[in-house]
Amino acid sequence: MTASTFDILDLGTVPYRAAWDLQHQHHERVVAGGTPTLLLLEHPPVLTLGRKARDGHNIIVTREYLASQHIEVLEIERGGDVTYHGPGQLVAYAIFPVGRKIVDFLRLLEQATIEALSTLGLPDARPNPGYAGVYVNDREVNGRVYGQKIASFGVAVKRHVALHGIGLNISTNLQHFDLIVPCGLTDTQMTSVQREYDLRGIDRTVRVPEAKQALADAFRDVFASYDWSIPVLTPTPPATAPLEREPASAR
């Protein structure tokens, strides 16, 4: 299989639960040998809790307040802590074979995101060692330096195929991140492509369709020589009881 054979589907805006179900449908298909698929979409406002966030302590408002704002909270199977999805954030779910190369796969997701951001006019986008995600240059706020995170990552791998992926802030309502400690990081601020344009004096407005094209092109480039094979799943042999020796007197 070559990179030209992976599908890219633009789904528009999809409620999180519906997209979650759709991910699992594609996952089952890819596990069975179907074509790997990159899903590009936006979500209505929602908070998702990864495996590190089951108690939800990094949500800093009440659930009643979130309900009044029509912001759902869901526990999901990806790694990481709490994050926000909403309009203006480009979500990319790469339903790709990974095998045991999870770290390498995350590096490729970072590389594709960085390449897309460079296309969008932010050449300083970079990974942050020790953290999953993509950042732009740090910024001092009231005498304190904060990392500026522009894209969050969270991946689950089941039967050697990935679920979930990237949340890239394009023109996201960043005030919604004030409802949480994003990814549990207290020394980090969330930023977006549009915010970076505004703070840097770049006279430009970014639209999600433009960002989708940039990210799709970056995926085609970065995954051009990717190993698309899925390791053979070997069934675990059934447990057998040890053979008992006959008593000596019965021999």
C-alpha positions in Angstrom: 0.0 0.0 0.0 1.3 3.5 -0.8 0.5 6.9 0.7 -1.6 7.8 -2.3 -4.1 5.1 -1.3 -5.1 6.6 2.0 -8.5 8.4 1.9 -9.1 12.0 3.1 -12.7 12.7 4.1 -13.9 16.3 4.8 -16.9 15.8 7.2 -17.7 19.4 8.0 -19.1 19.9 11.5 -20.0 16.7 13.3 -21.2 16.3 17.0 -18.5 14.5 19.0 -20.5 11.3 19.8 -21.4 10.8 16.1 -17.8 11.4 15.1 -16.6 9.0 17.8 -18.9 6.3 16.4 -17.7 7.1 12.9 -14.1 6.7 14.0 -14.8 3.2 15.3 -16.5 2.2 12.1 -13.5 3.3 10.1 -11.2 1.7 12.6 -12.9 -1.7 12.2 -12.7 -1.4 8.5 -8.9 -0.5 8.6 -8.2 -3.4 11.0 -9.9 -5.7 8.5 -7.5 -4.5 5.8 -9.5 -1.5 4.4 -8.0 1.8 3.2 -6.5 4.0 5.9 -8.5 7.2 6.3 -7.9 10.7 7.5 -11.0 12.4 8.8 -11.1 16.2 8.8 -13.9 18.0 10.7 -15.0 20.4 13.4 -17.0 19.7 16.5 -19.6 21.7 18.4 -18.2 22.7 21.9 -17.2 19.7 23.9 -14.7 18.7 26.6 -13.1 15.3 26.4 -11.3 13.5 29.2 -8.5 11.2 28.2 -7.1 8.3 30.3 -5.2 10.7 32.6 -8.3 12.8 33.4 -11.0 10.5 34.6 -11.6 12.5 37.8 -12.0 15.7 35.8 -10.0 17.8 38.3 -8.6 19.9 35.5 -12.1 21.2 34.7 -12.3 24.4 36.8 -16.0 25.2 36.4 -19.0 23.2 37.6 -20.7 20.7 35.4 -23.9 22.7 35.9 -22.2 25.7 34.3 -21.0 23.7 31.4 -24.5 22.3 30.9 -25.9 25.8 30.8 -23.4 26.6 28.0 -24.4 23.5 26.1 -20.8 22.1 26.5 -20.8 18.3 26.8 -18.2 16.4 28.8 -17.2 12.9 27.6 -14.7 10.3 28.8 -12.9 8.7 25.9 -10.1 6.2 25.3 -7.4 8.4 24.0 -4.3 9.2 26.0 -3.8 12.5 27.7 -5.8 14.8 30.0 -8.7 17.2 29.4 -9.0 19.2 26.2 -11.6 21.3 24.4 -13.0 21.0 20.9 -15.2 23.6 19.2 -15.9 25.6 16.1 -12.8 27.0 14.5 -10.7 24.1 15.6 -9.6 21.7 12.8 -9.8 18.1 14.1 -7.9 15.4 12.2 -8.5 11.8 13.1 -5.9 9.6 11.4 -7.2 6.1 11.3 -3.9 4.7 10.3 -2.0 1.4 11.0 0.6 2.0 13.7 1.6 -1.3 15.1 4.0 -0.7 18.0 5.5 2.4 16.4 3.4 4.8 18.5 6.1 7.3 19.3 7.2 7.4 15.6 3.6 7.9 14.6 3.2 10.9 17.0 6.3 12.4 15.6 4.8 12.2 12.1 1.6 13.8 13.3 3.7 16.6 14.7 5.7 16.9 11.5 2.5 17.1 9.3 1.0 19.8 11.6 4.2 21.8 11.6 4.4 21.7 7.8 0.8 22.8 7.6 1.4 25.7 10.0 4.4 26.8 7.9 2.2 26.8 4.8 -0.3 29.0 6.8 2.5 31.5 7.6 3.7 30.4 11.0 7.2 29.0 10.4 8.2 28.9 14.1 5.8 26.1 14.8 7.7 23.3 16.6 7.3 20.3 18.9 8.0 20.6 22.6 10.2 17.9 24.0 8.4 15.9 26.7 4.9 17.0 25.6 2.7 15.9 22.8 1.5 18.7 20.6 2.8 21.6 18.6 3.8 25.0 19.9 4.9 28.4 18.6 7.4 30.7 20.2 6.9 31.3 24.0 5.3 34.6 25.0 5.8 36.7 28.2 2.5 37.6 29.9 2.7 39.9 33.1 6.3 39.0 33.7 5.8 35.2 33.3 6.8 33.2 30.2 4.2 30.8 28.9 4.5 28.1 26.2 2.1 28.8 23.4 0.3 25.6 22.4 -1.4 25.7 19.0 -2.2 22.0 18.5 -3.1 19.2 20.9 -2.5 15.5 20.3 -4.2 12.4 21.7 -4.1 9.0 20.3 -5.4 5.5 21.2 -4.1 2.4 19.4 -6.3 -0.7 19.3 -5.4 -3.8 17.3 -2.4 -1.9 15.8 -4.6 0.9 14.3 -4.9 4.4 15.6 -7.9 6.4 16.7 -8.2 10.1 17.6 -5.4 12.5 16.6 -5.0 16.3 16.3 -6.9 19.4 17.4 -5.4 22.4 15.6 -6.7 25.8 16.7 -7.4 27.9 13.6 -9.9 30.5 14.7 -11.1 28.8 17.9 -12.8 30.7 20.7 -9.8 30.5 23.1 -11.9 31.7 26.0 -13.4 28.2 26.2 -10.0 26.9 27.2 -10.3 29.0 30.4 -12.9 26.4 31.5 -10.1 23.9 32.0 -6.4 23.5 32.6 -5.6 22.4 29.1 -3.9 19.0 29.1 -3.1 19.6 32.8 -0.3 22.1 31.9 -0.2 25.2 34.1 2.7 26.8 32.3 1.0 26.8 28.9 -1.4 29.0 27.1 -3.5 27.9 24.2 -3.2 30.0 21.0 -4.6 29.8 17.5 -3.5 30.6 14.0 -5.7 33.7 13.9 -4.5 34.9 17.3 -0.9 34.6 16.1 -1.7 36.6 13.0 -3.3 39.3 15.2 -0.5 39.5 17.7 2.2 39.5 15.0 0.5 42.2 13.0 -0.2 39.9 10.0 -3.0 41.3 8.0 -4.7 38.0 7.2 -7.8 36.0 8.1 -7.6 32.3 8.2 -10.5 30.0 7.3 -10.8 26.3 8.3 -11.2 25.1 4.7 -7.8 26.7 3.9 -6.3 25.0 6.9 -7.8 21.7 5.9 -6.1 21.9 2.5 -2.8 22.7 4.1 -3.0 19.8 6.5 -4.2 17.4 3.9 -1.2 18.3 1.7 1.1 18.0 4.6 -0.2 14.5 5.4 0.3 13.4 1.8 3.9 14.6 2.0 4.9 13.4 5.5 3.3 9.9 5.0 4.6 9.4 1.5 6.9 6.6 2.6 5.0 5.3 5.5 4.8 1.6 6.3 1.1 0.8 5.9 1.3 -2.8 6.9 -0.6 -4.1 10.0 1.2 -6.7 12.1 -0.5 -10.1 12.1 -2.6 -10.5 15.2 -1.7 -13.9 16.6 -4.4 -15.3 18.8 -3.4 -16.2 22.4 -3.3 -20.0 22.7 -5.9 -21.3 25.2 -4.5 -22.0 28.7 -4.0 -25.7 29.5 -3.8 -27.3 32.9 -0.4 -28.9 33.6 -0.3 -32.6 33.3 -0.4 -34.4 36.6 1.9 -37.3 37.2 0.4 -40.6 38.3 1.2 -41.6 41.8 4.1 -44.0 42.0 1.9 -46.7 43.5 -0.2 -46.7 40.3 2.6 -47.3 37.9 
